[in-house]
Amino acid sequence: MKTVILTFALLLSYSTLFSQEQWLDVNYAGDGKEYHNMDIYLPDNDEPAHKAVIIIYGSAWFANNMKGMTYQAMGKPLLENGFAVISINHRSSGDAPYPAQIHDVKAAIRFVRANAKEYQIDPSFIGITGFSSGGHLASLAGVTNDLVEYTVDDTTMNLEGDLGEFTSVSSSVDAVTDWFGPVDLANMDNNCTEFKDASSPEAAMIKGNPADYPAAIALLSPVTFVDESDPPFLVIHGDADNVVPHCQSELFSGLLDEAGILTDFVTVEGGGHGPVTFNQNTFKRMVDFFLSESE
């Protein structure tokens, strides 16, 4: 998934963004750490408050400061359609093991909701999206709405965390767009049937060989938590992705559909891990989805 960082050279046409107001390097955890900063952008319109979409970069969970690139890649279509765009950093697997990363995402959501008035955000709708490992974290945020702890076998994990000043505020999201995220980390081989080895990105997240820690891998996987109470999902994946297998999204979409929360599963013919999959049509699908869900 490291290669996804390079794909956005193809998306520079989206880099001219028009924002009425912006706040850069807002620290959502109150600790001054760069990996806990977010950028907030408002669209250029006269609305007093704006429904919001949080966006998360992909990096195989190896990066901790790519919020600027994510805004350049994904911000324009959302801004042009009236959404406030919040691009967040999070701790990498090198900074801290899982579940630190989802704790960061949830702390960012709580911060946005708690400070909505200050940043002219309408908290009645907070969507979330991300690509690759960012798609994983966006999906995980959605399927763990209102879930604090979860147990698999003999392993119990706190998924909410207590980061930041607003721990009593909800970290729930209202809609999720998953761009080719890894969602079943126990089945990350090309056929989505087997664990990958101790050199894999997911191994770095749990600090161990995935096959040796199946409960931890299950708790890392959004597929574990899907149920009918989760928010609506849009899933987008290219069928030529050589980093995150397309079958990951096939499996995930099947579960989401069974739960009654799948709005659509978009397969991009010939789409890779970013290139071709990111295009004007798929960005429009994302925007239309968030517009529909925010009505």
ChimeraX commands (.cxc) that place a marker at each C-alpha (Angstrom):
marker #1 position 0.00,0.00,0.00 radius 0.5
marker #1 position 2.99,2.34,0.18 radius 0.5
marker #1 position 2.72,2.71,-3.59 radius 0.5
marker #1 position -0.56,4.59,-3.26 radius 0.5
marker #1 position 1.39,7.68,-2.22 radius 0.5
marker #1 position 2.78,7.89,-5.74 radius 0.5
marker #1 position -0.53,7.59,-7.54 radius 0.5
marker #1 position -1.65,11.08,-6.77 radius 0.5
marker #1 position 0.75,12.59,-9.25 radius 0.5
marker #1 position -2.04,11.69,-11.66 radius 0.5
marker #1 position -4.55,13.81,-9.74 radius 0.5
marker #1 position -2.87,17.21,-9.76 radius 0.5
marker #1 position -5.70,18.56,-11.85 radius 0.5
marker #1 position -7.71,18.49,-8.64 radius 0.5
marker #1 position -5.24,20.61,-6.70 radius 0.5
marker #1 position -6.75,24.06,-7.31 radius 0.5
marker #1 position -9.25,24.28,-4.49 radius 0.5
marker #1 position -11.51,27.15,-3.60 radius 0.5
marker #1 position -12.08,27.59,0.09 radius 0.5
marker #1 position -13.84,30.46,1.78 radius 0.5
marker #1 position -12.03,29.86,5.04 radius 0.5
marker #1 position -9.54,27.36,6.38 radius 0.5
marker #1 position -7.82,26.36,9.57 radius 0.5
marker #1 position -4.56,24.45,9.21 radius 0.5
marker #1 position -2.81,22.25,11.77 radius 0.5
marker #1 position -5.65,22.24,14.28 radius 0.5
marker #1 position -4.65,19.78,17.00 radius 0.5
marker #1 position -7.61,17.58,17.84 radius 0.5
marker #1 position -5.92,15.76,20.73 radius 0.5
marker #1 position -4.59,18.77,22.63 radius 0.5
marker #1 position -1.07,17.34,22.72 radius 0.5
marker #1 position 0.69,19.41,20.05 radius 0.5
marker #1 position 1.74,16.31,18.11 radius 0.5
marker #1 position 1.87,16.68,14.32 radius 0.5
marker #1 position 0.21,13.31,13.88 radius 0.5
marker #1 position -2.82,14.66,15.75 radius 0.5
marker #1 position -3.34,17.66,13.48 radius 0.5
marker #1 position -6.22,18.25,11.09 radius 0.5
marker #1 position -6.96,20.83,8.40 radius 0.5
marker #1 position -10.47,22.24,8.08 radius 0.5
marker #1 position -11.70,23.81,4.84 radius 0.5
marker #1 position -15.01,25.52,4.19 radius 0.5
marker #1 position -16.62,25.86,0.78 radius 0.5
marker #1 position -16.98,29.27,-0.86 radius 0.5
marker #1 position -20.63,29.93,-0.23 radius 0.5
marker #1 position -22.81,31.99,2.08 radius 0.5
marker #1 position -24.14,29.17,4.24 radius 0.5
marker #1 position -23.73,29.80,7.97 radius 0.5
marker #1 position -22.83,26.15,8.63 radius 0.5
marker #1 position -21.76,23.24,6.46 radius 0.5
marker #1 position -22.28,19.52,6.65 radius 0.5
marker #1 position -18.90,17.82,6.83 radius 0.5
marker #1 position -16.85,15.00,5.39 radius 0.5
marker #1 position -13.68,13.75,7.09 radius 0.5
marker #1 position -11.03,12.38,4.71 radius 0.5
marker #1 position -8.20,9.96,5.55 radius 0.5
marker #1 position -5.06,9.14,3.58 radius 0.5
marker #1 position -3.78,5.72,2.67 radius 0.5
marker #1 position -0.22,4.68,3.47 radius 0.5
marker #1 position -0.44,1.07,4.69 radius 0.5
marker #1 position -0.69,2.80,8.10 radius 0.5
marker #1 position 3.00,3.75,7.73 radius 0.5
marker #1 position 2.56,7.55,7.46 radius 0.5
marker #1 position 1.55,10.09,10.07 radius 0.5
marker #1 position 1.39,13.39,8.14 radius 0.5
marker #1 position -0.28,13.15,4.74 radius 0.5
marker #1 position -3.38,15.25,5.32 radius 0.5
marker #1 position -2.29,17.89,2.80 radius 0.5
marker #1 position -1.96,15.37,-0.02 radius 0.5
marker #1 position -5.33,13.87,0.79 radius 0.5
marker #1 position -6.98,17.28,0.60 radius 0.5
marker #1 position -5.37,17.93,-2.77 radius 0.5
marker #1 position -6.58,14.58,-4.07 radius 0.5
marker #1 position -10.11,14.40,-2.69 radius 0.5
marker #1 position -11.13,17.82,-1.39 radius 0.5
marker #1 position -12.24,19.70,-4.49 radius 0.5
marker #1 position -15.38,17.75,-5.46 radius 0.5
marker #1 position -16.60,17.77,-1.87 radius 0.5
marker #1 position -15.94,21.48,-1.38 radius 0.5
marker #1 position -17.57,22.39,-4.68 radius 0.5
marker #1 position -20.72,20.63,-3.52 radius 0.5
marker #1 position -20.98,22.51,-0.26 radius 0.5
marker #1 position -19.30,20.21,2.26 radius 0.5
marker #1 position -16.78,21.28,4.84 radius 0.5
marker #1 position -13.73,19.07,4.32 radius 0.5
marker #1 position -11.64,17.91,7.27 radius 0.5
marker #1 position -8.38,16.17,6.40 radius 0.5
marker #1 position -6.80,14.41,9.35 radius 0.5
marker #1 position -3.47,12.94,10.35 radius 0.5
marker #1 position -3.23,9.88,12.58 radius 0.5
marker #1 position -0.50,7.88,14.26 radius 0.5
marker #1 position 1.36,5.42,12.07 radius 0.5
marker #1 position 2.01,1.80,12.99 radius 0.5
marker #1 position 5.54,2.94,13.80 radius 0.5
marker #1 position 4.26,5.51,16.28 radius 0.5
marker #1 position 1.96,3.13,18.15 radius 0.5
marker #1 position 0.28,-0.23,17.61 radius 0.5
marker #1 position -3.40,-0.66,16.86 radius 0.5
marker #1 position -5.92,0.45,18.14 radius 0.5
marker #1 position -4.16,3.85,18.36 radius 0.5
marker #1 position -5.12,4.64,14.77 radius 0.5
marker #1 position -8.89,4.23,15.26 radius 0.5
marker #1 position -8.61,6.06,18.59 radius 0.5
marker #1 position -7.18,8.99,16.63 radius 0.5
marker #1 position -9.96,8.92,14.05 radius 0.5
marker #1 position -12.64,8.83,16.73 radius 0.5
marker #1 position -10.95,11.65,18.66 radius 0.5
marker #1 position -10.97,13.73,15.47 radius 0.5
marker #1 position -14.68,13.07,14.95 radius 0.5
marker #1 position -15.45,14.01,18.56 radius 0.5
marker #1 position -13.43,17.24,18.18 radius 0.5
marker #1 position -15.29,18.22,15.03 radius 0.5
marker #1 position -18.67,17.59,16.62 radius 0.5
marker #1 position -17.75,19.36,19.88 radius 0.5
marker #1 position -16.35,22.42,18.08 radius 0.5
marker #1 position -18.85,22.56,15.23 radius 0.5
marker #1 position -20.05,26.09,16.00 radius 0.5
marker #1 position -16.52,27.54,16.05 radius 0.5
marker #1 position -15.68,26.03,12.65 radius 0.5
marker #1 position -19.08,26.69,11.02 radius 0.5
marker #1 position -19.90,23.00,10.72 radius 0.5
marker #1 position -23.39,21.55,10.79 radius 0.5
marker #1 position -22.99,18.49,13.04 radius 0.5
marker #1 position -26.26,16.96,11.83 radius 0.5
marker #1 position -24.17,15.21,9.16 radius 0.5
marker #1 position -20.58,14.02,9.44 radius 0.5
marker #1 position -19.50,11.67,6.67 radius 0.5
marker #1 position -16.17,9.93,6.40 radius 0.5
marker #1 position -14.09,8.57,3.55 radius 0.5
marker #1 position -10.56,7.38,2.85 radius 0.5
marker #1 position -8.51,5.38,0.41 radius 0.5
marker #1 position -6.51,2.20,1.00 radius 0.5
marker #1 position -5.60,2.10,4.72 radius 0.5
marker #1 position -7.62,5.30,5.04 radius 0.5
marker #1 position -10.57,3.39,3.61 radius 0.5
marker #1 position -9.96,0.78,6.28 radius 0.5
marker #1 position -10.05,3.40,9.05 radius 0.5
marker #1 position -13.10,5.15,7.59 radius 0.5
marker #1 position -14.91,1.80,7.37 radius 0.5
marker #1 position -13.83,0.84,10.87 radius 0.5
marker #1 position -15.17,4.13,12.22 radius 0.5
marker #1 position -18.52,3.43,10.56 radius 0.5
marker #1 position -18.97,-0.16,11.69 radius 0.5
marker #1 position -18.00,0.68,15.27 radius 0.5
marker #1 position -20.43,3.57,15.76 radius 0.5
marker #1 position -21.36,3.70,19.45 radius 0.5
marker #1 position -19.19,0.66,20.21 radius 0.5
marker #1 position -16.66,1.12,23.01 radius 0.5
marker #1 position -15.31,-2.39,23.63 radius 0.5
marker #1 position -15.44,-5.63,21.70 radius 0.5
marker #1 position -14.24,-9.13,22.52 radius 0.5
marker #1 position -13.01,-11.84,20.15 radius 0.5
marker #1 position -12.11,-15.12,21.85 radius 0.5
marker #1 position -10.10,-14.10,24.92 radius 0.5
marker #1 position -9.06,-10.66,23.60 radius 0.5
marker #1 position -11.01,-7.54,24.58 radius 0.5
marker #1 position -10.13,-4.24,22.95 radius 0.5
marker #1 position -11.26,-0.69,23.61 radius 0.5
marker #1 position -12.03,0.80,20.21 radius 0.5
marker #1 position -13.13,4.26,21.34 radius 0.5
marker #1 position -10.13,5.43,23.35 radius 0.5
marker #1 position -9.95,8.46,25.60 radius 0.5
marker #1 position -7.83,10.80,23.49 radius 0.5
marker #1 position -8.51,14.51,23.67 radius 0.5
marker #1 position -10.79,16.71,25.73 radius 0.5
marker #1 position -14.18,15.65,24.36 radius 0.5
marker #1 position -14.56,12.05,25.46 radius 0.5
marker #1 position -18.25,12.50,26.31 radius 0.5
marker #1 position -19.08,13.59,22.75 radius 0.5
marker #1 position -20.26,11.06,20.16 radius 0.5
marker #1 position -17.75,9.74,17.61 radius 0.5
marker #1 position -20.45,8.36,15.33 radius 0.5
marker #1 position -20.51,9.05,11.60 radius 0.5
marker #1 position -23.51,9.26,9.29 radius 0.5
marker #1 position -22.21,7.77,6.03 radius 0.5
marker #1 position -19.02,6.08,4.77 radius 0.5
marker #1 position -17.31,5.87,1.39 radius 0.5
marker #1 position -14.63,3.18,1.34 radius 0.5
marker #1 position -12.10,3.49,-1.47 radius 0.5
marker #1 position -10.39,0.08,-1.85 radius 0.5
marker #1 position -9.70,-0.39,1.83 radius 0.5
marker #1 position -8.33,-3.62,3.33 radius 0.5
marker #1 position -11.24,-4.81,5.44 radius 0.5
marker #1 position -10.59,-8.49,6.19 radius 0.5
marker #1 position -7.01,-8.62,7.43 radius 0.5
marker #1 position -7.10,-12.39,7.95 radius 0.5
marker #1 position -7.53,-12.87,4.20 radius 0.5
marker #1 position -5.21,-10.44,2.49 radius 0.5
marker #1 position -3.66,-12.76,-0.10 radius 0.5
marker #1 position -4.66,-12.35,-3.75 radius 0.5
marker #1 position -7.60,-14.74,-3.40 radius 0.5
marker #1 position -8.78,-13.38,-0.04 radius 0.5
marker #1 position -8.39,-16.76,1.65 radius 0.5
marker #1 position -5.22,-16.58,3.77 radius 0.5
marker #1 position -3.21,-14.46,6.19 radius 0.5
marker #1 position -0.22,-12.54,4.89 radius 0.5
marker #1 position 3.10,-12.95,6.67 radius 0.5
marker #1 position 5.01,-11.14,9.40 radius 0.5
marker #1 position 6.38,-8.59,6.92 radius 0.5
marker #1 position 2.91,-7.31,6.01 radius 0.5
marker #1 position 1.53,-3.88,7.00 radius 0.5
marker #1 position -1.09,-5.51,9.19 radius 0.5
marker #1 position 1.67,-7.34,11.06 radius 0.5
marker #1 position 3.23,-3.95,11.83 radius 0.5
marker #1 position -0.12,-2.79,13.21 radius 0.5
marker #1 position -0.41,-5.63,15.73 radius 0.5
marker #1 position 3.35,-6.11,16.28 radius 0.5
marker #1 position 3.22,-9.79,15.41 radius 0.5
marker #1 position 2.67,-12.43,12.76 radius 0.5
marker #1 position -1.03,-12.22,11.78 radius 0.5
marker #1 position -1.51,-16.01,11.80 radius 0.5
marker #1 position -0.30,-16.13,15.41 radius 0.5
marker #1 position -2.79,-13.48,16.60 radius 0.5
marker #1 position -6.13,-14.19,14.91 radius 0.5
marker #1 position -8.17,-12.37,17.56 radius 0.5
marker #1 position -6.13,-9.18,17.19 radius 0.5
marker #1 position -6.45,-9.41,13.41 radius 0.5
marker #1 position -10.22,-9.87,13.75 radius 0.5
marker #1 position -10.40,-6.77,15.93 radius 0.5
marker #1 position -8.44,-4.88,13.26 radius 0.5
marker #1 position -10.89,-5.95,10.52 radius 0.5
marker #1 position -14.06,-3.97,9.75 radius 0.5
marker #1 position -15.79,-7.17,8.58 radius 0.5
marker #1 position -15.92,-8.30,12.21 radius 0.5
marker #1 position -18.28,-5.53,13.26 radius 0.5
marker #1 position -20.83,-5.18,10.46 radius 0.5
marker #1 position -24.46,-5.10,11.56 radius 0.5
marker #1 position -27.74,-3.47,10.62 radius 0.5
marker #1 position -27.22,-0.52,12.99 radius 0.5
marker #1 position -24.24,0.77,11.00 radius 0.5
marker #1 position -24.48,3.83,8.70 radius 0.5
marker #1 position -24.89,3.52,4.91 radius 0.5
marker #1 position -21.82,2.61,2.86 radius 0.5
marker #1 position -20.56,3.23,-0.66 radius 0.5
marker #1 position -17.66,0.97,-1.67 radius 0.5
marker #1 position -15.40,1.72,-4.67 radius 0.5
marker #1 position -12.63,-0.59,-5.91 radius 0.5
marker #1 position -10.75,-1.22,-9.14 radius 0.5
marker #1 position -10.70,-4.78,-10.43 radius 0.5
marker #1 position -7.01,-4.52,-11.36 radius 0.5
marker #1 position -5.81,-3.45,-7.91 radius 0.5
marker #1 position -2.53,-5.26,-7.21 radius 0.5
marker #1 position -2.16,-3.99,-3.64 radius 0.5
marker #1 position -5.52,-4.54,-1.95 radius 0.5
marker #1 position -7.30,-7.38,-3.78 radius 0.5
marker #1 position -10.66,-6.50,-5.31 radius 0.5
marker #1 position -12.15,-9.51,-3.52 radius 0.5
marker #1 position -11.74,-7.61,-0.24 radius 0.5
marker #1 position -14.45,-5.21,-1.34 radius 0.5
marker #1 position -16.54,-8.00,-2.83 radius 0.5
marker #1 position -16.61,-9.76,0.54 radius 0.5
marker #1 position -17.23,-6.54,2.44 radius 0.5
marker #1 position -20.00,-5.40,0.13 radius 0.5
marker #1 position -21.71,-8.76,0.52 radius 0.5
marker #1 position -21.75,-8.37,4.30 radius 0.5
marker #1 position -22.92,-4.77,4.09 radius 0.5
marker #1 position -25.68,-5.78,1.70 radius 0.5
marker #1 position -26.84,-8.58,4.01 radius 0.5
marker #1 position -27.04,-6.04,6.82 radius 0.5
marker #1 position -29.08,-3.68,4.64 radius 0.5
marker #1 position -26.56,-0.84,4.76 radius 0.5
marker #1 position -24.89,-1.03,1.32 radius 0.5
marker #1 position -25.95,1.80,-0.97 radius 0.5
marker #1 position -23.72,0.71,-3.85 radius 0.5
marker #1 position -20.59,-1.23,-4.74 radius 0.5
marker #1 position -18.77,0.35,-7.67 radius 0.5
marker #1 position -16.23,-1.80,-9.51 radius 0.5
marker #1 position -13.95,0.18,-11.82 radius 0.5
marker #1 position -12.93,-1.92,-14.80 radius 0.5
marker #1 position -9.14,-1.82,-15.18 radius 0.5
marker #1 position -8.85,0.30,-12.05 radius 0.5
marker #1 position -5.67,0.01,-10.04 radius 0.5
marker #1 position -4.74,1.09,-6.54 radius 0.5
marker #1 position -5.61,4.69,-7.27 radius 0.5
marker #1 position -4.92,5.15,-11.00 radius 0.5
marker #1 position -8.05,4.78,-13.17 radius 0.5
marker #1 position -10.10,4.03,-10.03 radius 0.5
marker #1 position -9.88,7.71,-9.12 radius 0.5
marker #1 position -11.73,9.54,-11.88 radius 0.5
marker #1 position -14.42,12.18,-12.34 radius 0.5
marker #1 position -17.19,9.56,-12.39 radius 0.5
marker #1 position -16.17,7.86,-9.14 radius 0.5
marker #1 position -15.66,11.19,-7.39 radius 0.5
marker #1 position -19.16,12.15,-8.54 radius 0.5
marker #1 position -20.51,8.87,-7.17 radius 0.5
marker #1 position -18.96,9.70,-3.81 radius 0.5
marker #1 position -20.33,13.25,-3.79 radius 0.5
marker #1 position -23.82,12.14,-4.86 radius 0.5
marker #1 position -23.83,9.52,-2.12 radius 0.5
marker #1 position -22.92,12.02,0.59 radius 0.5
marker #1 position -25.40,14.57,-0.76 radius 0.5
marker #1 position -28.19,12.00,-0.73 radius 0.5
marker #1 position -27.40,10.81,2.78 radius 0.5
marker #1 position -27.13,14.36,4.13 radius 0.5
marker #1 position -30.53,15.51,2.89 radius 0.5
marker link #1:1,2 radius 0.2
marker link #1:2,3 radius 0.2
marker link #1:3,4 radius 0.2
marker link #1:4,5 radius 0.2
marker link #1:5,6 radius 0.2
marker link #1:6,7 radius 0.2
marker link #1:7,8 radius 0.2
marker link #1:8,9 radius 0.2
marker link #1:9,10 radius 0.2
marker link #1:10,11 radius 0.2
marker link #1:11,12 radius 0.2
marker link #1:12,13 radius 0.2
marker link #1:13,14 radius 0.2
marker link #1:14,15 radius 0.2
marker link #1:15,16 radius 0.2
marker link #1:16,17 radius 0.2
marker link #1:17,18 radius 0.2
marker link #1:18,19 radius 0.2
marker link #1:19,20 radius 0.2
marker link #1:20,21 radius 0.2
marker link #1:21,22 radius 0.2
marker link #1:22,23 radius 0.2
marker link #1:23,24 radius 0.2
marker link #1:24,25 radius 0.2
marker link #1:25,26 radius 0.2
marker link #1:26,27 radius 0.2
marker link #1:27,28 radius 0.2
marker link #1:28,29 radius 0.2
marker link #1:29,30 radius 0.2
marker link #1:30,31 radius 0.2
marker link #1:31,32 radius 0.2
marker link #1:32,33 radius 0.2
marker link #1:33,34 radius 0.2
marker link #1:34,35 radius 0.2
marker link #1:35,36 radius 0.2
marker link #1:36,37 radius 0.2
marker link #1:37,38 radius 0.2
marker link #1:38,39 radius 0.2
marker link #1:39,40 radius 0.2
marker link #1:40,41 radius 0.2
marker link #1:41,42 radius 0.2
marker link #1:42,43 radius 0.2
marker link #1:43,44 radius 0.2
marker link #1:44,45 radius 0.2
marker link #1:45,46 radius 0.2
marker link #1:46,47 radius 0.2
marker link #1:47,48 radius 0.2
marker link #1:48,49 radius 0.2
marker link #1:49,50 radius 0.2
marker link #1:50,51 radius 0.2
marker link #1:51,52 radius 0.2
marker link #1:52,53 radius 0.2
marker link #1:53,54 radius 0.2
marker link #1:54,55 radius 0.2
marker link #1:55,56 radius 0.2
marker link #1:56,57 radius 0.2
marker link #1:57,58 radius 0.2
marker link #1:58,59 radius 0.2
marker link #1:59,60 radius 0.2
marker link #1:60,61 radius 0.2
marker link #1:61,62 radius 0.2
marker link #1:62,63 radius 0.2
marker link #1:63,64 radius 0.2
marker link #1:64,65 radius 0.2
marker link #1:65,66 radius 0.2
marker link #1:66,67 radius 0.2
marker link #1:67,68 radius 0.2
marker link #1:68,69 radius 0.2
marker link #1:69,70 radius 0.2
marker link #1:70,71 radius 0.2
marker link #1:71,72 radius 0.2
marker link #1:72,73 radius 0.2
marker link #1:73,74 radius 0.2
marker link #1:74,75 radius 0.2
marker link #1:75,76 radius 0.2
marker link #1:76,77 radius 0.2
marker link #1:77,78 radius 0.2
marker link #1:78,79 radius 0.2
marker link #1:79,80 radius 0.2
marker link #1:80,81 radius 0.2
marker link #1:81,82 radius 0.2
marker link #1:82,83 radius 0.2
marker link #1:83,84 radius 0.2
marker link #1:84,85 radius 0.2
marker link #1:85,86 radius 0.2
marker link #1:86,87 radius 0.2
marker link #1:87,88 radius 0.2
marker link #1:88,89 radius 0.2
marker link #1:89,90 radius 0.2
marker link #1:90,91 radius 0.2
marker link #1:91,92 radius 0.2
marker link #1:92,93 radius 0.2
marker link #1:93,94 radius 0.2
marker link #1:94,95 radius 0.2
marker link #1:95,96 radius 0.2
marker link #1:96,97 radius 0.2
marker link #1:97,98 radius 0.2
marker link #1:98,99 radius 0.2
marker link #1:99,100 radius 0.2
marker link #1:100,101 radius 0.2
marker link #1:101,102 radius 0.2
marker link #1:102,103 radius 0.2
marker link #1:103,104 radius 0.2
marker link #1:104,105 radius 0.2
marker link #1:105,106 radius 0.2
marker link #1:106,107 radius 0.2
marker link #1:107,108 radius 0.2
marker link #1:108,109 radius 0.2
marker link #1:109,110 radius 0.2
marker link #1:110,111 radius 0.2
marker link #1:111,112 radius 0.2
marker link #1:112,113 radius 0.2
marker link #1:113,114 radius 0.2
marker link #1:114,115 radius 0.2
marker link #1:115,116 radius 0.2
marker link #1:116,117 radius 0.2
marker link #1:117,118 radius 0.2
marker link #1:118,119 radius 0.2
marker link #1:119,120 radius 0.2
marker link #1:120,121 radius 0.2
marker link #1:121,122 radius 0.2
marker link #1:122,123 radius 0.2
marker link #1:123,124 radius 0.2
marker link #1:124,125 radius 0.2
marker link #1:125,126 radius 0.2
marker link #1:126,127 radius 0.2
marker link #1:127,128 radius 0.2
marker link #1:128,129 radius 0.2
marker link #1:129,130 radius 0.2
marker link #1:130,131 radius 0.2
marker link #1:131,132 radius 0.2
marker link #1:132,133 radius 0.2
marker link #1:133,134 radius 0.2
marker link #1:134,135 radius 0.2
marker link #1:135,136 radius 0.2
marker link #1:136,137 radius 0.2
marker link #1:137,138 radius 0.2
marker link #1:138,139 radius 0.2
marker link #1:139,140 radius 0.2
marker link #1:140,141 radius 0.2
marker link #1:141,142 radius 0.2
marker link #1:142,143 radius 0.2
marker link #1:143,144 radius 0.2
marker link #1:144,145 radius 0.2
marker link #1:145,146 radius 0.2
marker link #1:146,147 radius 0.2
marker link #1:147,148 radius 0.2
marker link #1:148,149 radius 0.2
marker link #1:149,150 radius 0.2
marker link #1:150,151 radius 0.2
marker link #1:151,152 radius 0.2
marker link #1:152,153 radius 0.2
marker link #1:153,154 radius 0.2
marker link #1:154,155 radius 0.2
marker link #1:155,156 radius 0.2
marker link #1:156,157 radius 0.2
marker link #1:157,158 radius 0.2
marker link #1:158,159 radius 0.2
marker link #1:159,160 radius 0.2
marker link #1:160,161 radius 0.2
marker link #1:161,162 radius 0.2
marker link #1:162,163 radius 0.2
marker link #1:163,164 radius 0.2
marker link #1:164,165 radius 0.2
marker link #1:165,166 radius 0.2
marker link #1:166,167 radius 0.2
marker link #1:167,168 radius 0.2
marker link #1:168,169 radius 0.2
marker link #1:169,170 radius 0.2
marker link #1:170,171 radius 0.2
marker link #1:171,172 radius 0.2
marker link #1:172,173 radius 0.2
marker link #1:173,174 radius 0.2
marker link #1:174,175 radius 0.2
marker link #1:175,176 radius 0.2
marker link #1:176,177 radius 0.2
marker link #1:177,178 radius 0.2
marker link #1:178,179 radius 0.2
marker link #1:179,180 radius 0.2
marker link #1:180,181 radius 0.2
marker link #1:181,182 radius 0.2
marker link #1:182,183 radius 0.2
marker link #1:183,184 radius 0.2
marker link #1:184,185 radius 0.2
marker link #1:185,186 radius 0.2
marker link #1:186,187 radius 0.2
marker link #1:187,188 radius 0.2
marker link #1:188,189 radius 0.2
marker link #1:189,190 radius 0.2
marker link #1:190,191 radius 0.2
marker link #1:191,192 radius 0.2
marker link #1:192,193 radius 0.2
marker link #1:193,194 radius 0.2
marker link #1:194,195 radius 0.2
marker link #1:195,196 radius 0.2
marker link #1:196,197 radius 0.2
marker link #1:197,198 radius 0.2
marker link #1:198,199 radius 0.2
marker link #1:199,200 radius 0.2
marker link #1:200,201 radius 0.2
marker link #1:201,202 radius 0.2
marker link #1:202,203 radius 0.2
marker link #1:203,204 radius 0.2
marker link #1:204,205 radius 0.2
marker link #1:205,206 radius 0.2
marker link #1:206,207 radius 0.2
marker link #1:207,208 radius 0.2
marker link #1:208,209 radius 0.2
marker link #1:209,210 radius 0.2
marker link #1:210,211 radius 0.2
marker link #1:211,212 radius 0.2
marker link #1:212,213 radius 0.2
marker link #1:213,214 radius 0.2
marker link #1:214,215 radius 0.2
marker link #1:215,216 radius 0.2
marker link #1:216,217 radius 0.2
marker link #1:217,218 radius 0.2
marker link #1:218,219 radius 0.2
marker link #1:219,220 radius 0.2
marker link #1:220,221 radius 0.2
marker link #1:221,222 radius 0.2
marker link #1:222,223 radius 0.2
marker link #1:223,224 radius 0.2
marker link #1:224,225 radius 0.2
marker link #1:225,226 radius 0.2
marker link #1:226,227 radius 0.2
marker link #1:227,228 radius 0.2
marker link #1:228,229 radius 0.2
marker link #1:229,230 radius 0.2
marker link #1:230,231 radius 0.2
marker link #1:231,232 radius 0.2
marker link #1:232,233 radius 0.2
marker link #1:233,234 radius 0.2
marker link #1:234,235 radius 0.2
marker link #1:235,236 radius 0.2
marker link #1:236,237 radius 0.2
marker link #1:237,238 radius 0.2
marker link #1:238,239 radius 0.2
marker link #1:239,240 radius 0.2
marker link #1:240,241 radius 0.2
marker link #1:241,242 radius 0.2
marker link #1:242,243 radius 0.2
marker link #1:243,244 radius 0.2
marker link #1:244,245 radius 0.2
marker link #1:245,246 radius 0.2
marker link #1:246,247 radius 0.2
marker link #1:247,248 radius 0.2
marker link #1:248,249 radius 0.2
marker link #1:249,250 radius 0.2
marker link #1:250,251 radius 0.2
marker link #1:251,252 radius 0.2
marker link #1:252,253 radius 0.2
marker link #1:253,254 radius 0.2
marker link #1:254,255 radius 0.2
marker link #1:255,256 radius 0.2
marker link #1:256,257 radius 0.2
marker link #1:257,258 radius 0.2
marker link #1:258,259 radius 0.2
marker link #1:259,260 radius 0.2
marker link #1:260,261 radius 0.2
marker link #1:261,262 radius 0.2
marker link #1:262,263 radius 0.2
marker link #1:263,264 radius 0.2
marker link #1:264,265 radius 0.2
marker link #1:265,266 radius 0.2
marker link #1:266,267 radius 0.2
marker link #1:267,268 radius 0.2
marker link #1:268,269 radius 0.2
marker link #1:269,270 radius 0.2
marker link #1:270,271 radius 0.2
marker link #1:271,272 radius 0.2
marker link #1:272,273 radius 0.2
marker link #1:273,274 radius 0.2
marker link #1:274,275 radius 0.2
marker link #1:275,276 radius 0.2
marker link #1:276,277 radius 0.2
marker link #1:277,278 radius 0.2
marker link #1:278,279 radius 0.2
marker link #1:279,280 radius 0.2
marker link #1:280,281 radius 0.2
marker link #1:281,282 radius 0.2
marker link #1:282,283 radius 0.2
marker link #1:283,284 radius 0.2
marker link #1:284,285 radius 0.2
marker link #1:285,286 radius 0.2
marker link #1:286,287 radius 0.2
marker link #1:287,288 radius 0.2
marker link #1:288,289 radius 0.2
marker link #1:289,290 radius 0.2
marker link #1:290,291 radius 0.2
marker link #1:291,292 radius 0.2
marker link #1:292,293 radius 0.2
marker link #1:293,294 radius 0.2
marker link #1:294,295 radius 0.2
view
